[in-house]
Amino acid sequence: MQKPNGLVVIEQKDLPAILFSLELNDLTGIGRNMTKRLYRNGIYTVEQLWNAEREILHKVWGGIEGDRMFEKLRGIEVPLPETHHTTIGHSHVLAPAERNMESAAAVMHRILQKAAMRLRKLGYRTSMIVASIRFYDKKDWTDDITISETSDTLQMTNALTVLLERKPIIKEKPLQVGVTLLHLTPEKEHTRSMFDNEDRSSALFSAVDELNLRFGKAALYFGGAHTALESSPAKIAFNHIPDIEIEDGKGGRAKKKKKKPQREPKGFDDENEIV
């Protein structure tokens, strides 16, 4: 509001007058298309927006986001809606020394293991893995495989191995690789298998993740990624803020402190109690 001097604190007593000097598209959540929709409903200024009934904004936004805007304009803190992830994946442009199929496969195993760790941290399972390689001369290879819902890195590693084994021979050098986890299901919506020991698998990979977060990505990993541990470093993505703990793989998380059991107050046993 006072560019370029930065942050402005708006107190409740300042509302709503302090907002009226703004343009509609100065407000977060109002872009070009939303501005047109507001115009069609007779709302041309922030003052008119503030005075509009909740039901009008609900109609303009086509749902609950209109109610959220109504409350935010009045200084009411609105909780963010729960985010539902639809894909988790990584891609990596290969360094010159990695532009051969053996190194490219190792990098793909590295980014798969990193994606699997993110999957578990976000509380999801996947049932489809997509692998892709871009070669020189604009040649591309993409394949996918369906698996039972899992967050188990071993199961995902086996699936990626199958994909790479059935890849046709392409003589061009690989330039970029990617691995994406699709068909994500939140843990709380997962239907447990009658045959797999999911509790044992979850406990195992929870321990693996904790060790890697404490001691670094080289603490425990599957061998397919051995020559690519330093590949795919942390970088800013377009669709999410990177989790530095997972992305850089340097470790350093403090050890979890065990809660000390509460001792019962000392007293006499009932049978020895003196009356």
C-alpha positions as YAML, in Angstrom:
chain: A
units: angstrom
residues:
- id: 1
  name: MET
  ca: [0.00, 0.00, 0.00]
- id: 2
  name: GLN
  ca: [3.03, 2.25, 0.43]
- id: 3
  name: LYS
  ca: [5.33, 0.97, -2.30]
- id: 4
  name: PRO
  ca: [8.28, 0.67, -2.24]
- id: 5
  name: ASN
  ca: [8.50, 0.96, 1.56]
- id: 6
  name: GLY
  ca: [7.13, -2.49, 2.22]
- id: 7
  name: LEU
  ca: [4.93, -3.83, 4.99]
- id: 8
  name: VAL
  ca: [1.87, -1.95, 6.24]
- id: 9
  name: VAL
  ca: [0.01, -3.03, 9.36]
- id: 10
  name: ILE
  ca: [-3.76, -2.58, 9.12]
- id: 11
  name: GLU
  ca: [-5.53, -2.57, 12.45]
- id: 12
  name: GLN
  ca: [-9.21, -3.29, 12.97]
- id: 13
  name: LYS
  ca: [-9.92, 0.37, 13.68]
- id: 14
  name: ASP
  ca: [-8.57, 1.28, 10.22]
- id: 15
  name: LEU
  ca: [-11.19, -0.83, 8.43]
- id: 16
  name: PRO
  ca: [-12.84, -0.45, 6.05]
- id: 17
  name: ALA
  ca: [-11.83, 3.08, 4.97]
- id: 18
  name: ILE
  ca: [-8.14, 2.27, 4.50]
- id: 19
  name: LEU
  ca: [-9.02, -0.23, 1.77]
- id: 20
  name: PHE
  ca: [-11.13, 2.08, -0.35]
- id: 21
  name: SER
  ca: [-8.19, 3.73, -2.13]
- id: 22
  name: LEU
  ca: [-7.14, 0.37, -3.60]
- id: 23
  name: GLU
  ca: [-8.11, -1.00, -7.00]
- id: 24
  name: LEU
  ca: [-9.98, -4.30, -7.13]
- id: 25
  name: ASN
  ca: [-7.02, -6.13, -8.64]
- id: 26
  name: ASP
  ca: [-4.77, -4.89, -5.82]
- id: 27
  name: LEU
  ca: [-6.44, -7.51, -3.61]
- id: 28
  name: THR
  ca: [-5.07, -11.03, -3.50]
- id: 29
  name: GLY
  ca: [-7.46, -13.37, -5.26]
- id: 30
  name: ILE
  ca: [-8.79, -10.83, -7.76]
- id: 31
  name: GLY
  ca: [-7.19, -11.15, -11.19]
- id: 32
  name: ARG
  ca: [-8.26, -10.08, -14.64]
- id: 33
  name: ASN
  ca: [-11.08, -12.62, -15.04]
- id: 34
  name: MET
  ca: [-12.46, -12.06, -11.53]
- id: 35
  name: THR
  ca: [-12.44, -8.29, -12.11]
- id: 36
  name: LYS
  ca: [-14.61, -8.82, -15.21]
- id: 37
  name: ARG
  ca: [-17.03, -10.95, -13.20]
- id: 38
  name: LEU
  ca: [-17.26, -8.27, -10.51]
- id: 39
  name: TYR
  ca: [-17.94, -5.62, -13.17]
- id: 40
  name: ARG
  ca: [-20.76, -7.76, -14.59]
- id: 41
  name: ASN
  ca: [-22.31, -7.76, -11.11]
- id: 42
  name: GLY
  ca: [-22.07, -3.99, -10.72]
- id: 43
  name: ILE
  ca: [-18.99, -3.98, -8.46]
- id: 44
  name: TYR
  ca: [-16.34, -1.54, -9.73]
- id: 45
  name: THR
  ca: [-14.56, -0.40, -6.56]
- id: 46
  name: VAL
  ca: [-13.25, -1.90, -3.33]
- id: 47
  name: GLU
  ca: [-15.84, 0.14, -1.44]
- id: 48
  name: GLN
  ca: [-18.63, -1.47, -3.47]
- id: 49
  name: LEU
  ca: [-17.00, -4.85, -2.89]
- id: 50
  name: TRP
  ca: [-16.94, -4.27, 0.87]
- id: 51
  name: ASN
  ca: [-20.59, -3.19, 0.91]
- id: 52
  name: ALA
  ca: [-21.76, -6.20, -1.14]
- id: 53
  name: GLU
  ca: [-23.76, -8.84, 0.69]
- id: 54
  name: ARG
  ca: [-22.10, -12.17, 1.48]
- id: 55
  name: GLU
  ca: [-24.58, -13.95, -0.82]
- id: 56
  name: ILE
  ca: [-23.55, -11.73, -3.74]
- id: 57
  name: LEU
  ca: [-19.86, -12.52, -3.30]
- id: 58
  name: HIS
  ca: [-20.67, -16.23, -2.94]
- id: 59
  name: LYS
  ca: [-22.45, -16.02, -6.29]
- id: 60
  name: VAL
  ca: [-19.68, -14.04, -8.02]
- id: 61
  name: TRP
  ca: [-16.93, -16.40, -6.86]
- id: 62
  name: GLY
  ca: [-19.14, -19.40, -7.48]
- id: 63
  name: GLY
  ca: [-18.70, -20.85, -4.03]
- id: 64
  name: ILE
  ca: [-17.07, -20.60, -0.62]
- id: 65
  name: GLU
  ca: [-14.20, -18.40, -1.83]
- id: 66
  name: GLY
  ca: [-16.71, -15.54, -2.03]
- id: 67
  name: ASP
  ca: [-17.57, -16.07, 1.66]
- id: 68
  name: ARG
  ca: [-13.86, -16.13, 2.46]
- id: 69
  name: MET
  ca: [-13.35, -12.79, 0.66]
- id: 70
  name: PHE
  ca: [-16.29, -11.29, 2.57]
- id: 71
  name: GLU
  ca: [-14.65, -12.21, 5.89]
- id: 72
  name: LYS
  ca: [-11.09, -11.24, 4.92]
- id: 73
  name: LEU
  ca: [-12.25, -7.74, 3.94]
- id: 74
  name: ARG
  ca: [-13.53, -7.35, 7.52]
- id: 75
  name: GLY
  ca: [-10.26, -8.42, 9.09]
- id: 76
  name: ILE
  ca: [-11.46, -11.89, 10.05]
- id: 77
  name: GLU
  ca: [-8.69, -14.50, 9.95]
- id: 78
  name: VAL
  ca: [-9.87, -17.23, 7.62]
- id: 79
  name: PRO
  ca: [-8.24, -20.68, 7.93]
- id: 80
  name: LEU
  ca: [-6.69, -21.97, 4.74]
- id: 81
  name: PRO
  ca: [-8.49, -24.88, 3.10]
- id: 82
  name: GLU
  ca: [-6.82, -28.27, 3.32]
- id: 83
  name: THR
  ca: [-4.50, -28.83, 0.38]
- id: 84
  name: HIS
  ca: [-5.02, -32.00, -1.61]
- id: 85
  name: HIS
  ca: [-2.02, -33.06, -3.65]
- id: 86
  name: THR
  ca: [-2.63, -34.79, -6.97]
- id: 87
  name: THR
  ca: [0.98, -35.46, -7.99]
- id: 88
  name: ILE
  ca: [4.40, -35.59, -6.38]
- id: 89
  name: GLY
  ca: [7.46, -35.69, -8.56]
- id: 90
  name: HIS
  ca: [10.89, -34.44, -9.48]
- id: 91
  name: SER
  ca: [12.78, -33.80, -12.69]
- id: 92
  name: HIS
  ca: [16.47, -33.16, -13.21]
- id: 93
  name: VAL
  ca: [18.59, -31.89, -16.09]
- id: 94
  name: LEU
  ca: [21.57, -34.22, -16.24]
- id: 95
  name: ALA
  ca: [25.09, -32.90, -15.84]
- id: 96
  name: PRO
  ca: [27.40, -33.64, -18.81]
- id: 97
  name: ALA
  ca: [29.02, -36.54, -16.93]
- id: 98
  name: GLU
  ca: [25.57, -38.07, -16.25]
- id: 99
  name: ARG
  ca: [24.42, -38.12, -19.88]
- id: 100
  name: ASN
  ca: [24.52, -41.88, -20.28]
- id: 101
  name: MET
  ca: [21.82, -44.41, -19.47]
- id: 102
  name: GLU
  ca: [23.55, -45.93, -16.44]
- id: 103
  name: SER
  ca: [23.93, -42.55, -14.73]
- id: 104
  name: ALA
  ca: [20.47, -41.41, -15.85]
- id: 105
  name: ALA
  ca: [18.92, -44.50, -14.24]
- id: 106
  name: ALA
  ca: [20.79, -43.82, -10.99]
- id: 107
  name: VAL
  ca: [19.49, -40.22, -10.96]
- id: 108
  name: MET
  ca: [15.95, -41.50, -11.51]
- id: 109
  name: HIS
  ca: [16.30, -43.82, -8.52]
- id: 110
  name: ARG
  ca: [17.62, -40.90, -6.47]
- id: 111
  name: ILE
  ca: [14.68, -38.62, -7.31]
- id: 112
  name: LEU
  ca: [12.22, -41.49, -6.81]
- id: 113
  name: GLN
  ca: [13.53, -42.04, -3.28]
- id: 114
  name: LYS
  ca: [13.26, -38.33, -2.60]
- id: 115
  name: ALA
  ca: [9.68, -38.25, -3.96]
- id: 116
  name: ALA
  ca: [8.78, -41.27, -1.80]
- id: 117
  name: MET
  ca: [10.04, -39.47, 1.29]
- id: 118
  name: ARG
  ca: [7.91, -36.43, 0.43]
- id: 119
  name: LEU
  ca: [4.94, -38.72, -0.17]
- id: 120
  name: ARG
  ca: [5.21, -40.15, 3.35]
- id: 121
  name: LYS
  ca: [5.77, -36.77, 4.97]
- id: 122
  name: LEU
  ca: [2.63, -35.36, 3.31]
- id: 123
  name: GLY
  ca: [0.65, -38.43, 4.39]
- id: 124
  name: TYR
  ca: [-0.21, -39.98, 1.01]
- id: 125
  name: ARG
  ca: [0.07, -43.24, -0.91]
- id: 126
  name: THR
  ca: [0.51, -43.64, -4.66]
- id: 127
  name: SER
  ca: [-0.79, -46.23, -7.11]
- id: 128
  name: MET
  ca: [0.93, -45.07, -10.31]
- id: 129
  name: ILE
  ca: [4.52, -44.20, -11.22]
- id: 130
  name: VAL
  ca: [5.44, -42.31, -14.38]
- id: 131
  name: ALA
  ca: [9.03, -42.26, -15.62]
- id: 132
  name: SER
  ca: [10.29, -40.00, -18.41]
- id: 133
  name: ILE
  ca: [13.55, -39.29, -20.22]
- id: 134
  name: ARG
  ca: [14.24, -36.51, -22.69]
- id: 135
  name: PHE
  ca: [17.01, -37.21, -25.17]
- id: 136
  name: TYR
  ca: [18.98, -35.06, -27.57]
- id: 137
  name: ASP
  ca: [17.27, -34.31, -30.92]
- id: 138
  name: LYS
  ca: [13.98, -33.82, -29.03]
- id: 139
  name: LYS
  ca: [13.32, -37.53, -28.60]
- id: 140
  name: ASP
  ca: [11.26, -38.46, -25.53]
- id: 141
  name: TRP
  ca: [10.39, -41.64, -23.68]
- id: 142
  name: THR
  ca: [7.57, -41.87, -21.13]
- id: 143
  name: ASP
  ca: [6.03, -44.93, -19.52]
- id: 144
  name: ASP
  ca: [3.89, -45.64, -16.49]
- id: 145
  name: ILE
  ca: [3.06, -48.56, -14.26]
- id: 146
  name: THR
  ca: [0.15, -49.20, -11.90]
- id: 147
  name: ILE
  ca: [0.84, -50.66, -8.46]
- id: 148
  name: SER
  ca: [-1.16, -51.28, -5.30]
- id: 149
  name: GLU
  ca: [-1.52, -48.19, -3.11]
- id: 150
  name: THR
  ca: [1.76, -47.79, -1.28]
- id: 151
  name: SER
  ca: [4.22, -45.45, 0.40]
- id: 152
  name: ASP
  ca: [6.87, -48.19, 0.43]
- id: 153
  name: THR
  ca: [10.09, -47.10, -1.32]
- id: 154
  name: LEU
  ca: [11.05, -50.70, -2.07]
- id: 155
  name: GLN
  ca: [7.82, -51.36, -3.93]
- id: 156
  name: MET
  ca: [8.22, -48.12, -5.89]
- id: 157
  name: THR
  ca: [11.88, -48.95, -6.64]
- id: 158
  name: ASN
  ca: [10.87, -52.33, -8.06]
- id: 159
  name: ALA
  ca: [8.25, -50.63, -10.23]
- id: 160
  name: LEU
  ca: [10.77, -48.11, -11.59]
- id: 161
  name: THR
  ca: [13.17, -50.97, -12.36]
- id: 162
  name: VAL
  ca: [10.44, -52.65, -14.42]
- id: 163
  name: LEU
  ca: [9.84, -49.43, -16.36]
- id: 164
  name: LEU
  ca: [13.52, -48.97, -17.14]
- id: 165
  name: GLU
  ca: [13.93, -52.60, -18.20]
- id: 166
  name: ARG
  ca: [11.15, -52.33, -20.77]
- id: 167
  name: LYS
  ca: [12.40, -49.02, -22.18]
- id: 168
  name: PRO
  ca: [13.35, -49.40, -25.85]
- id: 169
  name: ILE
  ca: [16.98, -48.82, -26.83]
- id: 170
  name: ILE
  ca: [17.53, -45.20, -27.85]
- id: 171
  name: LYS
  ca: [20.98, -44.31, -29.14]
- id: 172
  name: GLU
  ca: [20.78, -40.60, -28.32]
- id: 173
  name: LYS
  ca: [22.24, -39.33, -25.05]
- id: 174
  name: PRO
  ca: [19.74, -38.62, -22.25]
- id: 175
  name: LEU
  ca: [19.40, -34.96, -21.33]
- id: 176
  name: GLN
  ca: [16.71, -34.79, -18.65]
- id: 177
  name: VAL
  ca: [14.93, -37.33, -16.44]
- id: 178
  name: GLY
  ca: [11.76, -37.24, -14.35]
- id: 179
  name: VAL
  ca: [9.75, -39.41, -11.98]
- id: 180
  name: THR
  ca: [6.17, -38.60, -10.95]
- id: 181
  name: LEU
  ca: [3.86, -40.29, -8.46]
- id: 182
  name: LEU
  ca: [0.20, -40.16, -9.49]
- id: 183
  name: HIS
  ca: [-3.21, -41.33, -8.21]
- id: 184
  name: LEU
  ca: [-2.46, -40.14, -4.69]
- id: 185
  name: THR
  ca: [-4.66, -41.23, -1.81]
- id: 186
  name: PRO
  ca: [-4.49, -39.67, 1.69]
- id: 187
  name: GLU
  ca: [-3.45, -42.17, 4.35]
- id: 188
  name: LYS
  ca: [-6.73, -41.70, 6.20]
- id: 189
  name: GLU
  ca: [-8.67, -42.79, 3.08]
- id: 190
  name: HIS
  ca: [-6.46, -45.78, 2.29]
- id: 191
  name: THR
  ca: [-8.05, -49.23, 2.35]
- id: 192
  name: ARG
  ca: [-5.65, -51.57, 4.08]
- id: 193
  name: SER
  ca: [-4.41, -54.69, 2.31]
- id: 194
  name: MET
  ca: [-5.40, -58.09, 3.65]
- id: 195
  name: PHE
  ca: [-2.11, -59.62, 2.55]
- id: 196
  name: ASP
  ca: [0.72, -57.07, 2.96]
- id: 197
  name: ASN
  ca: [2.15, -56.25, 6.37]
- id: 198
  name: GLU
  ca: [1.66, -52.50, 6.04]
- id: 199
  name: ASP
  ca: [2.38, -51.73, 9.68]
- id: 200
  name: ARG
  ca: [5.86, -53.24, 9.42]
- id: 201
  name: SER
  ca: [6.56, -51.37, 6.16]
- id: 202
  name: SER
  ca: [5.35, -48.03, 7.60]
- id: 203
  name: ALA
  ca: [7.46, -48.47, 10.72]
- id: 204
  name: LEU
  ca: [10.53, -49.37, 8.65]
- id: 205
  name: PHE
  ca: [10.37, -46.37, 6.33]
- id: 206
  name: SER
  ca: [9.45, -44.01, 9.15]
- id: 207
  name: ALA
  ca: [12.74, -45.06, 10.78]
- id: 208
  name: VAL
  ca: [14.63, -44.72, 7.47]
- id: 209
  name: ASP
  ca: [13.27, -41.19, 6.95]
- id: 210
  name: GLU
  ca: [14.16, -40.17, 10.48]
- id: 211
  name: LEU
  ca: [17.74, -41.43, 10.11]
- id: 212
  name: ASN
  ca: [18.19, -39.64, 6.77]
- id: 213
  name: LEU
  ca: [16.84, -36.40, 8.23]
- id: 214
  name: ARG
  ca: [19.29, -36.68, 11.13]
- id: 215
  name: PHE
  ca: [22.41, -37.96, 9.36]
- id: 216
  name: GLY
  ca: [21.89, -37.00, 5.71]
- id: 217
  name: LYS
  ca: [20.71, -38.68, 2.53]
- id: 218
  name: ALA
  ca: [23.66, -41.10, 2.47]
- id: 219
  name: ALA
  ca: [22.68, -42.67, 5.79]
- id: 220
  name: LEU
  ca: [20.26, -45.21, 4.30]
- id: 221
  name: TYR
  ca: [19.29, -45.55, 0.64]
- id: 222
  name: PHE
  ca: [18.61, -48.16, -2.02]
- id: 223
  name: GLY
  ca: [21.62, -49.10, -4.12]
- id: 224
  name: GLY
  ca: [20.16, -47.96, -7.43]
- id: 225
  name: ALA
  ca: [20.85, -44.37, -6.38]
- id: 226
  name: HIS
  ca: [24.43, -44.98, -5.17]
- id: 227
  name: THR
  ca: [26.24, -43.02, -7.88]
- id: 228
  name: ALA
  ca: [23.72, -40.16, -7.88]
- id: 229
  name: LEU
  ca: [23.50, -39.11, -4.23]
- id: 230
  name: GLU
  ca: [24.70, -35.60, -5.07]
- id: 231
  name: SER
  ca: [22.30, -35.21, -8.00]
- id: 232
  name: SER
  ca: [19.01, -33.31, -7.94]
- id: 233
  name: PRO
  ca: [19.90, -30.68, -5.29]
- id: 234
  name: ALA
  ca: [17.29, -28.40, -3.69]
- id: 235
  name: LYS
  ca: [15.80, -25.83, -6.05]
- id: 236
  name: ILE
  ca: [12.76, -23.58, -6.23]
- id: 237
  name: ALA
  ca: [9.83, -25.24, -8.01]
- id: 238
  name: PHE
  ca: [6.95, -23.50, -9.76]
- id: 239
  name: ASN
  ca: [4.20, -25.45, -8.01]
- id: 240
  name: HIS
  ca: [5.45, -25.87, -4.43]
- id: 241
  name: ILE
  ca: [7.82, -24.47, -1.85]
- id: 242
  name: PRO
  ca: [10.62, -27.02, -1.46]
- id: 243
  name: ASP
  ca: [10.98, -28.81, 1.85]
- id: 244
  name: ILE
  ca: [14.63, -28.05, 2.59]
- id: 245
  name: GLU
  ca: [14.93, -30.91, 5.08]
- id: 246
  name: ILE
  ca: [14.18, -33.39, 2.31]
- id: 247
  name: GLU
  ca: [15.46, -31.53, -0.75]
- id: 248
  name: ASP
  ca: [19.04, -30.79, 0.29]
- id: 249
  name: GLY
  ca: [19.49, -34.10, 2.14]
- id: 250
  name: LYS
  ca: [22.15, -32.74, 4.48]
- id: 251
  name: GLY
  ca: [20.54, -33.99, 7.65]
- id: 252
  name: GLY
  ca: [20.92, -32.21, 10.95]
- id: 253
  name: ARG
  ca: [17.50, -32.78, 12.50]
- id: 254
  name: ALA
  ca: [17.73, -33.08, 16.26]
- id: 255
  name: LYS
  ca: [17.07, -36.45, 17.80]
- id: 256
  name: LYS
  ca: [13.54, -36.86, 19.10]
- id: 257
  name: LYS
  ca: [13.43, -36.73, 22.87]
- id: 258
  name: LYS
  ca: [11.70, -39.62, 24.55]
- id: 259
  name: LYS
  ca: [9.03, -38.69, 27.02]
- id: 260
  name: LYS
  ca: [9.89, -39.79, 30.52]
- id: 261
  name: PRO
  ca: [7.19, -41.98, 32.06]
- id: 262
  name: GLN
  ca: [5.37, -40.27, 34.88]
- id: 263
  name: ARG
  ca: [6.08, -41.82, 38.23]
- id: 264
  name: GLU
  ca: [3.22, -42.58, 40.51]
- id: 265
  name: PRO
  ca: [3.37, -40.76, 43.84]
- id: 266
  name: LYS
  ca: [4.92, -42.80, 46.59]
- id: 267
  name: GLY
  ca: [2.50, -44.13, 49.16]
- id: 268
  name: PHE
  ca: [1.57, -47.10, 51.25]
- id: 269
  name: ASP
  ca: [0.28, -50.29, 49.71]
- id: 270
  name: ASP
  ca: [-3.31, -50.96, 50.63]
- id: 271
  name: GLU
  ca: [-2.41, -54.14, 52.47]
- id: 272
  name: ASN
  ca: [0.25, -52.39, 54.55]
- id: 273
  name: GLU
  ca: [-1.76, -49.26, 55.17]
- id: 274
  name: ILE
  ca: [-2.11, -48.43, 58.85]
- id: 275
  name: VAL
  ca: [-5.61, -47.42, 59.93]
...
